[in-house]
Amino acid sequence: MPRGDGRLTHDLDPHSPGPQDACGVFGVWAPGEEVAKLTYFGLYALQHRGQEAAGIAVSDGASVVVYKDLGLVSQVFDEATLGSLRGHLAVGHTRYSTTGASTWENAQPTFRTTDAGTGLALCHNGNLVNTAELASRAADAGVPGAFASTTDSDLVTALIAARPDLSVEAAAMEVLPQLRGAFSFTFMDETTLYAARDPQGVRPLVLGRLERGWVVASETAALDIVGASVVREVEPGELIAIDEDGLRSQHFAAAQPKGCVFEYVYLARPDTTISGRGVHAARVEIGRRLAKEHPADADLVIPVPESGTPAAVGYAEASGIPYGLGLVKNSYVGRTFIQPSQTIRQLGIRLKLNPLRDVIRGKRLVVVDDSIVRGNTQRALIRMLRESGALEVHVRISSPPVKWPCFYGIDFASRAELIANGLDVDGVRASINADSLGYVSEQGLIAATEQPVNRLCTACFTGQYPISLGESEVLGKHVLEGIERRVDGTRAVSGWTGQQAGSATVPGGADDALTRP
């Protein structure tokens, strides 16, 4: 049942959510600039990466102030709030929950006062896979306040803050090598902006230059919106620090690049560049390769907007079949706070998409989409197109079959819910009632990215996870919520087997994805 929570997502069918985006992070060091407003607009450009919560931390050199809340960036902040956040450096976050539930306590930036008395605010894009191990270690070491929230991000903040004998920078250099999984961090104390990326560089993070400062962000599109020029990507295994003495860099681990290929398929904005490759150009090229690998005898190519649009353009170009707009998307329906009535809810996909009947009627269609997860959305879409008079519906998908969950920052369904895990291509075709179905090959997708295959993570297609996952029973979105609290409010973790990870009351993410059929 869809919730009237003001959440804006790409989901076309409220009953069947697609892959949920990773989070978006932003940081700026710019004396003399309105850093809170720069961060607001940077987060606005990254809104597609997370719609559950947003937050900004600002420092004026003497203290760190954090403002965060549940909702979209534009709902959390207004002119008055931004005007009160004064300083010369800031970090910001827009959240989709990959570890921890969607609650105010788990909104970011996370904040800790270090044992030395300074403030520490941290923003995280990605997901750690050794959270339970870190939590156990922190409990045994008596790390203060390590479990005030249920996020891996907050745990990292507590670990960095718990070293009174070290500067934040030195503490980070000790903590970061202990983390396993995907992380792109922006964090700050009163005087310094930091940015760090995991050794595999799974999630994107880029460095930009302002006339009077520096910016770090999840995507180059966020640099563009604040007028920053792209300098380079933050390197895998690198920690950057920016203060009044300038920018300095050191590596806490050797780089072993494994960038997420799904960023090219779906997650990133089309106007973003990753590893020197424009995302829009990559998606158009995927469509061209899809047309060569899976041709169709049809009258019209239409996209499932907006994620399928660039690939549909490429498919039409390579196939010679005319491109057309057959579906109109209502971009704002996800922002309503009003629960739809039963009558409206039964319309399902029509809340988000409406067919152009005059365009569709009597046509053999090629419908291009980015992925198939459970198949419910495609099934409803094909039914709607046939009801609108389509003679044939040939589905083309700009990614290979998604057969495995992601543990590195995307909330796919569990393995049992992934339709391609249980059915072959013809079985999926029959299930969604398409006349034909074709997925781009893994080789075709990788070629379109123009990245070497050994520098990409394709685990959601292949099941080959580049970062060791450890024990499956301690993996999951709600891993820290299963740890029992002691009477004093701390959490008992030593010797914890992780059997509490995930529960019937808080399902979601990849809680038991490796153990389910």
RODO-2510 file (C-alpha; in nm, 4 decimals, decimal comma):
residues 517
     n   res          X          Y          Z
     1     m     0,0000     0,0000     0,0000
     2     p     0,1605     0,3295    -0,1044
     3     r     0,2285     0,5742     0,1743
     4     g     0,1358     0,9408     0,1473
     5     d     0,4717     1,0453     0,2844
     6     g     0,5789     1,3071     0,0325
     7     r     0,8450     1,0786    -0,1061
     8     l     0,9412     1,1401    -0,4676
     9     t     1,0718     0,8279    -0,6378
    10     h     1,1181     0,6880    -0,9856
    11     d     0,8715     0,4119    -0,9038
    12     l     0,5981     0,3776    -1,1633
    13     d     0,3961     0,1301    -0,9624
    14     p     0,3605     0,2237    -0,5933
    15     h     0,2986    -0,1437    -0,5123
    16     s     0,6253    -0,2536    -0,6748
    17     p     0,9205    -0,0284    -0,5980
    18     g     1,2172    -0,0459    -0,8315
    19     p     1,5811    -0,0241    -0,7280
    20     q     1,6102     0,2602    -0,4773
    21     d     1,8917     0,5025    -0,5284
    22     a     2,2020     0,5399    -0,3216
    23     c     2,2362     0,8594    -0,1187
    24     g     2,3805     1,1926    -0,2303
    25     v     2,6612     1,3758    -0,0472
    26     f     2,7989     1,7266    -0,0847
    27     g     3,0671     1,9350     0,0850
    28     v     3,2015     2,2860     0,0397
    29     w     3,4868     2,4909     0,1862
    30     a     3,4489     2,8498     0,0678
    31     p     3,5151     3,1486     0,3001
    32     g     3,3062     3,4481     0,1967
    33     e     3,0394     3,2383     0,0243
    34     e     2,6929     3,1421     0,1501
    35     v     2,7939     2,7808     0,2006
    36     a     2,4535     2,6664     0,3311
    37     k     2,2851     2,7876     0,0114
    38     l     2,5559     2,6313    -0,2051
    39     t     2,4981     2,3035    -0,0215
    40     y     2,1204     2,3347    -0,0589
    41     f     2,1477     2,3694    -0,4353
    42     g     2,4072     2,0933    -0,4518
    43     l     2,1661     1,8620    -0,2688
    44     y     1,8840     1,9789    -0,4933
    45     a     2,0886     1,8513    -0,7886
    46     l     2,1330     1,5188    -0,6050
    47     q     1,7677     1,4788    -0,4990
    48     h     1,7272     1,1793    -0,7318
    49     r     1,9722     0,9831    -0,5146
    50     g     1,7534     0,9940    -0,2042
    51     q     1,4176     1,1397    -0,1039
    52     e     1,3646     1,0277     0,2564
    53     a     1,5613     1,2898     0,4478
    54     a     1,7976     1,5828     0,3987
    55     g     2,0430     1,7667     0,6197
    56     i     2,3204     2,0255     0,6265
    57     a     2,5987     2,0896     0,8791
    58     v     2,7773     2,4257     0,8808
    59     s     3,0781     2,5597     1,0725
    60     d     3,1812     2,9211     1,1295
    61     g     3,5197     2,8134     1,2649
    62     a     3,4031     2,8029     1,6269
    63     s     3,1147     2,5536     1,6267
    64     v     2,9338     2,3034     1,4042
    65     v     2,5558     2,3388     1,3621
    66     v     2,3457     2,0581     1,2098
    67     y     1,9948     2,0969     1,0665
    68     k     1,8176     1,7904     0,9255
    69     d     1,4686     1,6478     0,8847
    70     l     1,2647     1,3899     0,6965
    71     g     1,1446     1,4954     0,3511
    72     l     1,2723     1,6399     0,0258
    73     v     1,5451     1,9052     0,0221
    74     s     1,2887     2,1728    -0,0653
    75     q     1,0624     2,0587     0,2213
    76     v     1,3360     2,0496     0,4853
    77     f     1,4944     2,3894     0,4138
    78     d     1,3565     2,7371     0,3560
    79     e     1,5169     3,0791     0,3163
    80     a     1,5070     3,1560     0,6886
    81     t     1,6644     2,8248     0,7881
    82     l     1,9424     2,8570     0,5335
    83     g     2,0020     3,2179     0,6393
    84     s     2,0612     3,1032     0,9975
    85     l     2,3260     2,8490     0,8918
    86     r     2,6266     3,0771     0,8672
    87     g     2,9856     2,9716     0,8171
    88     h     3,2646     2,9015     0,5736
    89     l     3,2361     2,5243     0,5323
    90     a     2,9460     2,2816     0,5135
    91     v     2,8496     1,9230     0,4349
    92     g     2,5095     1,8009     0,3192
    93     h     2,3213     1,4785     0,2579
    94     t     2,0060     1,3571     0,0902
    95     r     1,9113     1,0123     0,2102
    96     y     1,7672     0,6876     0,0949
    97     s     1,8014     0,4358     0,3788
    98     t     2,0292     0,1421     0,2996
    99     t     2,1258     0,0666     0,6621
   100     g     1,8786     0,1743     0,9292
   101     a     1,5150     0,2675     0,9022
   102     s     1,3857     0,5985     0,7701
   103     t     1,3648     0,7917     1,0975
   104     w     1,4738     1,1380     1,2075
   105     e     1,7525     0,9920     1,4219
   106     n     1,8997     0,8223     1,1173
   107     a     1,8885     1,1307     0,8952
   108     q     2,2306     1,2716     0,8096
   109     p     2,4702     1,4422     0,8655
   110     t     2,5438     1,2302     1,1701
   111     f     2,7052     1,4293     1,4527
   112     r     2,9399     1,3534     1,7375
   113     t     3,1391     1,5645     1,9811
   114     t     3,4908     1,4220     1,9868
   115     d     3,6682     1,3392     2,3121
   116     a     3,8822     1,6449     2,2397
   117     g     3,5673     1,8628     2,2491
   118     t     3,5335     1,9445     1,8792
   119     g     3,2326     1,8736     1,6571
   120     l     3,2292     1,6086     1,3850
   121     a     2,9553     1,5877     1,1189
   122     l     2,9583     1,3105     0,8566
   123     c     2,7618     1,2248     0,5401
   124     h     2,7745     0,8799     0,3794
   125     n     2,6813     0,7420     0,0382
   126     g     2,7103     0,3636     0,0181
   127     n     2,6741     0,0722     0,2545
   128     l     2,9229    -0,1119     0,4736
   129     v     2,9189    -0,4925     0,4845
   130     n     3,1101    -0,5354     0,8134
   131     t     2,8795    -0,3172     1,0257
   132     a     2,8110    -0,5892     1,2843
   133     e     3,1828    -0,6584     1,3213
   134     l     3,2545    -0,2870     1,3696
   135     a     2,9699    -0,2569     1,6194
   136     s     3,1010    -0,5511     1,8201
   137     r     3,4511    -0,4058     1,8204
   138     a     3,3213    -0,0640     1,9249
   139     a     3,1194    -0,2133     2,2110
   140     d     3,4158    -0,4144     2,3365
   141     a     3,6343    -0,1022     2,3222
   142     g     3,3775     0,1013     2,5130
   143     v     3,3358     0,3590     2,2361
   144     p     3,1002     0,6207     2,3862
   145     g     2,7672     0,6799     2,2158
   146     a     2,8371     0,4364     1,9356
   147     f     2,4732     0,3268     1,9056
   148     a     2,2601     0,6379     1,9359
   149     s     2,1273     0,5613     1,5878
   150     t     2,1028     0,2477     1,3775
   151     t     2,3187     0,3442     1,0815
   152     d     2,6616     0,2300     0,9756
   153     s     2,7329     0,6001     0,9094
   154     d     2,6744     0,6973     1,2709
   155     l     2,8945     0,4109     1,3863
   156     v     3,1803     0,5409     1,1685
   157     t     3,1300     0,8908     1,3113
   158     a     3,1510     0,7526     1,6651
   159     l     3,4670     0,5554     1,5855
   160     i     3,6446     0,8603     1,4408
   161     a     3,5315     1,0822     1,7292
   162     a     3,6494     0,8379     1,9968
   163     r     4,0219     0,9161     1,9717
   164     p     4,1167     1,2061     2,2035
   165     d     4,4858     1,1469     2,1334
   166     l     4,4468     1,2007     1,7591
   167     s     4,3278     1,4769     1,5264
   168     v     4,0165     1,4036     1,3195
   169     e     4,2399     1,3523     1,0173
   170     a     4,4699     1,1079     1,1975
   171     a     4,1725     0,9232     1,3522
   172     a     4,0114     0,8916     1,0081
   173     m     4,3337     0,7425     0,8708
   174     e     4,3094     0,4743     1,1416
   175     v     3,9355     0,4051     1,1068
   176     l     3,8929     0,4101     0,7273
   177     p     4,1117     0,1017     0,6616
   178     q     3,8882    -0,0962     0,9022
   179     l     3,5754    -0,0342     0,6925
   180     r     3,4649    -0,2899     0,4351
   181     g     3,2042    -0,2068     0,1763
   182     a     3,1043     0,0981    -0,0241
   183     f     3,1535     0,4464     0,1148
   184     s     3,1872     0,7956    -0,0227
   185     f     3,2143     1,0271     0,2783
   186     t     3,2080     1,4016     0,3192
   187     f     3,2737     1,5085     0,6784
   188     m     3,3921     1,8104     0,8723
   189     d     3,5011     1,9560     1,2020
   190     e     3,5095     2,3272     1,2887
   191     t     3,7912     2,4121     1,0469
   192     t     3,8368     2,1384     0,7886
   193     l     3,6387     1,9678     0,5133
   194     y     3,7196     1,6024     0,4479
   195     a     3,6269     1,3628     0,1677
   196     a     3,7040     0,9902     0,1493
   197     r     3,6214     0,7045    -0,0858
   198     d     3,6455     0,3283    -0,0355
   199     p     3,9363     0,1449    -0,2020
   200     q     3,7032     0,0038    -0,4693
   201     g     3,5447     0,3422    -0,5481
   202     v     3,2044     0,1732    -0,5800
   203     r     3,0081     0,4974    -0,5390
   204     p     3,1077     0,8143    -0,7267
   205     l     3,2695     1,1176    -0,5604
   206     v     3,4165     1,4170    -0,7411
   207     l     3,6243     1,7211    -0,6488
   208     g     3,5468     2,0668    -0,7870
   209     r     3,6954     2,4165    -0,7667
   210     l     3,5161     2,7396    -0,6870
   211     e     3,6705     3,0816    -0,7361
   212     r     3,7033     3,1089    -0,3574
   213     g     3,7038     2,7498    -0,2465
   214     w     3,6499     2,3787    -0,3062
   215     v     3,3522     2,1468    -0,3491
   216     v     3,3079     1,7679    -0,3258
   217     a     2,9921     1,5943    -0,4467
   218     s     2,8469     1,2608    -0,5506
   219     e     2,8027     1,3723    -0,9111
   220     t     2,9449     1,6328    -1,1474
   221     a     2,5897     1,7648    -1,2045
   222     a     2,5990     1,9004    -0,8465
   223     l     2,9236     2,0843    -0,9251
   224     d     2,7628     2,2365    -1,2336
   225     i     2,4651     2,3752    -1,0418
   226     v     2,6890     2,5693    -0,7974
   227     g     2,9253     2,6937    -1,0689
   228     a     3,2222     2,4769    -0,9702
   229     s     3,4643     2,3424    -1,2286
   230     v     3,5450     1,9711    -1,2215
   231     v     3,8992     1,9027    -1,1004
   232     r     3,9033     1,5231    -1,0767
   233     e     3,7423     1,2264    -0,9064
   234     v     3,8329     1,1525    -0,5474
   235     e     4,0506     0,8453    -0,5930
   236     p     3,9564     0,5075    -0,4440
   237     g     4,1286     0,4722    -0,1071
   238     e     4,1962     0,8474    -0,0815
   239     l     4,1334     1,0912     0,2036
   240     i     4,1254     1,4604     0,1095
   241     a     4,1431     1,7418     0,3663
   242     i     4,0712     2,1082     0,2822
   243     d     4,1326     2,4003     0,5189
   244     e     4,2932     2,7448     0,5240
   245     d     4,6260     2,5856     0,4307
   246     g     4,4782     2,4454     0,1089
   247     l     4,4098     2,0935    -0,0108
   248     r     4,6086     1,7886     0,0962
   249     s     4,5664     1,4244     0,0080
   250     q     4,6777     1,0904     0,1439
   251     h     4,5824     0,7302     0,0756
   252     f     4,4639     0,4960     0,3491
   253     a     4,4463     0,1939     0,1131
   254     a     4,5639     0,0903    -0,2315
   255     a     4,3114     0,1569    -0,5069
   256     q     4,1270    -0,1478    -0,6454
   257     p     3,8658     0,0238    -0,8665
   258     k     3,5250    -0,1439    -0,8970
   259     g     3,2830     0,1335    -0,9897
   260     c     2,9111     0,0505    -0,9873
   261     v     2,7966    -0,0187    -1,3438
   262     f     2,4351     0,0508    -1,2412
   263     e     2,5259     0,4198    -1,2067
   264     y     2,5480     0,4242    -1,5873
   265     v     2,2217     0,2331    -1,6278
   266     y     1,9965     0,4153    -1,3844
   267     l     2,1304     0,5813    -1,0694
   268     a     2,3247     0,8821    -1,1940
   269     r     2,1754     1,1850    -1,3644
   270     p     2,2157     1,1767    -1,7441
   271     d     2,4050     1,5089    -1,7302
   272     t     2,6701     1,3601    -1,4996
   273     t     3,0131     1,2369    -1,6066
   274     i     3,1663     0,9282    -1,4415
   275     s     3,5282     0,8286    -1,5044
   276     g     3,5378     1,0581    -1,8057
   277     r     3,2283     0,9061    -1,9682
   278     g     2,9075     1,1092    -2,0010
   279     v     2,6163     0,9100    -1,8590
   280     h     2,3707     1,0233    -2,1293
   281     a     2,6112     0,9216    -2,4067
   282     a     2,6631     0,5841    -2,2391
   283     r     2,2879     0,5238    -2,2183
   284     v     2,2329     0,6156    -2,5837
   285     e     2,5133     0,3764    -2,6798
   286     i     2,3544     0,1016    -2,4674
   287     g     2,0375     0,1531    -2,6743
   288     r     2,2319     0,1236    -3,0003
   289     r     2,3909    -0,2021    -2,8880
   290     l     2,0536    -0,3283    -2,7672
   291     a     1,9085    -0,2702    -3,1166
   292     k     2,1902    -0,4715    -3,2757
   293     e     2,1691    -0,7534    -3,0224
   294     h     1,7879    -0,7723    -3,0159
   295     p     1,6289    -0,6280    -3,3317
   296     a     1,2514    -0,6083    -3,3614
   297     d     1,0071    -0,5780    -3,6497
   298     a     0,8066    -0,2814    -3,5228
   299     d     0,6555     0,0564    -3,6101
   300     l     0,7590     0,2733    -3,3153
   301     v     1,0188     0,2880    -3,0358
   302     i     0,8912     0,4417    -2,7118
   303     p     1,0716     0,4855    -2,3775
   304     v     0,9455     0,4281    -2,0266
   305     p     1,0173     0,7836    -1,9101
   306     e     1,2552     0,9101    -1,7967
   307     s     1,5081     0,6390    -1,7200
   308     g     1,4499     0,4566    -2,0487
   309     t     1,4618     0,7657    -2,2720
   310     p     1,8316     0,7860    -2,3754
   311     a     1,8480     0,4122    -2,4524
   312     a     1,5264     0,4382    -2,6563
   313     v     1,6834     0,7198    -2,8597
   314     g     1,9849     0,4964    -2,9279
   315     y     1,7653     0,1989    -3,0150
   316     a     1,5633     0,4032    -3,2644
   317     e     1,8774     0,5487    -3,4179
   318     a     2,0442     0,2108    -3,4698
   319     s     1,7301     0,0243    -3,5795
   320     g     1,5865     0,2890    -3,8110
   321     i     1,2489     0,2523    -3,6379
   322     p     1,0939     0,5942    -3,5600
   323     y     1,1209     0,7216    -3,2026
   324     g     0,8055     0,8505    -3,0390
   325     l     0,6534     0,9524    -2,7085
   326     g     0,3877     0,6979    -2,6199
   327     l     0,3747     0,7452    -2,2429
   328     v     0,3426     1,0678    -2,0445
   329     k     0,4816     1,0682    -1,6927
   330     n     0,3278     1,2650    -1,4083
   331     s     0,6465     1,3748    -1,2327
   332     y     0,4737     1,5180    -0,9270
   333     v     0,2345     1,2478    -0,8130
   334     g     0,4906     1,1027    -0,5726
   335     r     0,4964     1,4269    -0,3759
   336     t     0,1392     1,4088    -0,2514
   337     f     0,0787     1,3704     0,1204
   338     i    -0,2725     1,2382     0,0563
   339     q    -0,3402     0,8662     0,0597
   340     p    -0,5079     0,7640    -0,2674
   341     s    -0,8547     0,6157    -0,2279
   342     q    -0,9102     0,2493    -0,3079
   343     t    -1,0557     0,3478    -0,6450
   344     i    -0,7503     0,5549    -0,7341
   345     r    -0,5093     0,2959    -0,5922
   346     q    -0,6537     0,0308    -0,8229
   347     l    -0,5356     0,2398    -1,1147
   348     g    -0,1820     0,1498    -1,0064
   349     i     0,0655     0,2509    -1,2728
   350     r    -0,1698     0,5151    -1,4147
   351     l    -0,0848     0,7314    -1,1124
   352     k     0,2538     0,7795    -1,2766
   353     l     0,2092     0,7042    -1,6484
   354     n    -0,0651     0,7732    -1,8960
   355     p    -0,0655     0,6405    -2,2543
   356     l    -0,1028     0,8554    -2,5643
   357     r    -0,3676     0,6398    -2,7256
   358     d    -0,3570     0,8096    -3,0660
   359     v     0,0160     0,7371    -3,0880
   360     i    -0,0088     0,3776    -2,9645
   361     r    -0,3238     0,2542    -3,1360
   362     g    -0,2586     0,0073    -3,4176
   363     k     0,1199     0,0095    -3,3680
   364     r     0,3775    -0,2599    -3,3069
   365     l     0,5831    -0,1095    -3,0237
   366     v     0,9366    -0,1454    -2,8953
   367     v     0,9240    -0,0356    -2,5301
   368     v     1,2643     0,0488    -2,3779
   369     d     1,3177     0,0450    -2,0006
   370     d     1,6274     0,0427    -1,7786
   371     s     1,5698    -0,2772    -1,5776
   372     i     1,3221    -0,5406    -1,4651
   373     v     1,3251    -0,6147    -1,0923
   374     r     1,0066    -0,7953    -0,9856
   375     g     0,8240    -0,7638    -1,3183
   376     n     0,5046    -0,6162    -1,1722
   377     t     0,5580    -0,2738    -1,3273
   378     q     0,6256    -0,4127    -1,6763
   379     r     0,3263    -0,6455    -1,6504
   380     a     0,0925    -0,3556    -1,5666
   381     l     0,2525    -0,1351    -1,8318
   382     i     0,2092    -0,3926    -2,1095
   383     r    -0,1531    -0,4482    -2,0095
   384     m    -0,2129    -0,0733    -2,0288
   385     l    -0,0483    -0,0479    -2,3738
   386     r    -0,2554    -0,3354    -2,5102
   387     e    -0,5729    -0,1785    -2,3704
   388     s    -0,4737     0,1402    -2,5553
   389     g    -0,4655    -0,0450    -2,8879
   390     a    -0,1036    -0,1614    -2,9278
   391     l    -0,0869    -0,4555    -3,1690
   392     e     0,2436    -0,5927    -3,0367
   393     v     0,4689    -0,5005    -2,7434
   394     h     0,8385    -0,5856    -2,7702
   395     v     1,0259    -0,5045    -2,4478
   396     r     1,3947    -0,4100    -2,4562
   397     i     1,5946    -0,3615    -2,1362
   398     s     1,9131    -0,1517    -2,1150
   399     s     2,0728    -0,3724    -1,8484
   400     p     2,1305    -0,7468    -1,8180
   401     p     1,8892    -0,9471    -1,5995
   402     v     1,9120    -0,8371    -1,2335
   403     k     1,9588    -1,1666    -1,0475
   404     w     2,1435    -1,0648    -0,7305
   405     p     2,0852    -0,8026    -0,4587
   406     c     2,3265    -0,5163    -0,3990
   407     f     2,5035    -0,4824    -0,0645
   408     y     2,6893    -0,1658    -0,1615
   409     g     2,4227     0,1037    -0,1405
   410     i     2,1298     0,0140    -0,3684
   411     d     1,8166    -0,1358    -0,2160
   412     f     1,7049    -0,3980    -0,4665
   413     a     1,4562    -0,6684    -0,3839
   414     s     1,5803    -0,9882    -0,2188
   415     r     1,6827    -1,2763    -0,4427
   416     a     1,3488    -1,4487    -0,3987
   417     e     1,1695    -1,1422    -0,5380
   418     l     1,3962    -1,0867    -0,8399
   419     i     1,2008    -1,2269    -1,1340
   420     a     1,5118    -1,3037    -1,3431
   421     n     1,6522    -1,5151    -1,0595
   422     g     1,3776    -1,7755    -1,0966
   423     l     1,2929    -1,7560    -1,4678
   424     d     1,4869    -1,7603    -1,7941
   425     v     1,4351    -1,4799    -2,0481
   426     d     1,1393    -1,6509    -2,2145
   427     g     0,9883    -1,7209    -1,8744
   428     v     1,0125    -1,3515    -1,7849
   429     r     0,8662    -1,2620    -2,1249
   430     a     0,5674    -1,4889    -2,0659
   431     s     0,5246    -1,3588    -1,7118
   432     i     0,4990    -0,9951    -1,8221
   433     n     0,2995    -1,0901    -2,1380
   434     a     0,5394    -0,9297    -2,3880
   435     d     0,5581    -1,0442    -2,7510
   436     s     0,9349    -1,0509    -2,7203
   437     l     1,1951    -0,9573    -2,4600
   438     g     1,5613    -0,8681    -2,4965
   439     y     1,8204    -0,7554    -2,2434
   440     v     2,1466    -0,5887    -2,3414
   441     s     2,4374    -0,8257    -2,2873
   442     e     2,6848    -0,7674    -2,0072
   443     q     2,9546    -0,7199    -2,2728
   444     g     2,7416    -0,4654    -2,4583
   445     l     2,6704    -0,2696    -2,1407
   446     i     3,0357    -0,2609    -2,0369
   447     a     3,1460    -0,1561    -2,3847
   448     a     2,8988     0,1345    -2,3738
   449     t     3,0514     0,2628    -2,0482
   450     e     3,3980     0,2705    -2,2111
   451     q     3,5414     0,1405    -1,8833
   452     p     3,7693    -0,1650    -1,8497
   453     v     3,5685    -0,4639    -1,7288
   454     n     3,8061    -0,5175    -1,4362
   455     r     3,7249    -0,1684    -1,3025
   456     l     3,3489    -0,2247    -1,2731
   457     c     3,1218    -0,3950    -1,0201
   458     t     2,8584    -0,6057    -1,1974
   459     a     2,7521    -0,8112    -0,8934
   460     c     2,3784    -0,7478    -0,9401
   461     f     2,4015    -0,9255    -1,2773
   462     t     2,6690    -1,1872    -1,2052
   463     g     2,6661    -1,2528    -0,8289
   464     q     3,0416    -1,1889    -0,8221
   465     y     3,0842    -0,9469    -0,5310
   466     p     3,4174    -0,7596    -0,5467
   467     i     3,4161    -0,6857    -0,1712
   468     s     3,3899    -0,9867     0,0584
   469     l     3,0454    -0,9940     0,2205
   470     g     3,1269    -1,1990     0,5270
   471     e     2,8485    -1,3820     0,7067
   472     s     2,5100    -1,3463     0,5366
   473     e     2,3249    -1,3517     0,8691
   474     v     2,4821    -1,0231     0,9780
   475     l     2,4039    -0,8439     0,6531
   476     g     2,0950    -0,6361     0,6197
   477     k     1,9374    -0,2955     0,6237
   478     h     1,8319    -0,3208     0,9884
   479     v     2,1415    -0,4957     1,1191
   480     l     2,1997    -0,2540     1,4079
   481     e     1,8334    -0,2452     1,5044
   482     g     1,8518    -0,6153     1,5951
   483     i     2,1228    -0,5611     1,8550
   484     e     1,9742    -0,5786     2,2013
   485     r     1,9969    -0,2716     2,4241
   486     r     2,1398    -0,3011     2,7740
   487     v     1,9637    -0,1351     3,0654
   488     d     2,2081     0,1572     3,0490
   489     g     2,1064     0,2271     2,6877
   490     t     2,4194     0,0817     2,5258
   491     r     2,3902    -0,2206     2,3010
   492     a     2,5081    -0,5702     2,3760
   493     v     2,7025    -0,6829     2,0733
   494     s     2,9915    -0,9051     2,1869
   495     g     2,9442    -1,2544     2,0509
   496     w     2,6261    -1,1485     1,8716
   497     t     2,5538    -1,3866     1,5883
   498     g     2,3384    -1,1498     1,3889
   499     q     2,0292    -1,3709     1,3980
   500     q     1,8246    -1,0591     1,4665
   501     a     1,9197    -0,8986     1,1337
   502     g     1,5963    -0,8135     0,9569
   503     s     1,2541    -0,9024     1,0890
   504     a     0,8990    -0,9555     0,9766
   505     t     0,8104    -0,6125     1,1089
   506     v     1,0842    -0,4257     0,9248
   507     p     1,1426    -0,6112     0,5976
   508     g     1,3451    -0,4525     0,3222
   509     g     1,6830    -0,4305     0,1581
   510     a     1,8912    -0,7426     0,1251
   511     d     1,8355    -0,8648     0,4821
   512     d     1,8393    -1,2350     0,4029
   513     a     1,9045    -1,2263     0,0315
   514     l     2,1797    -1,4861     0,0275
   515     t     1,9943    -1,7423     0,2361
   516     r     1,6535    -1,7176     0,0746
   517     p     1,5793    -1,9349    -0,2325
***
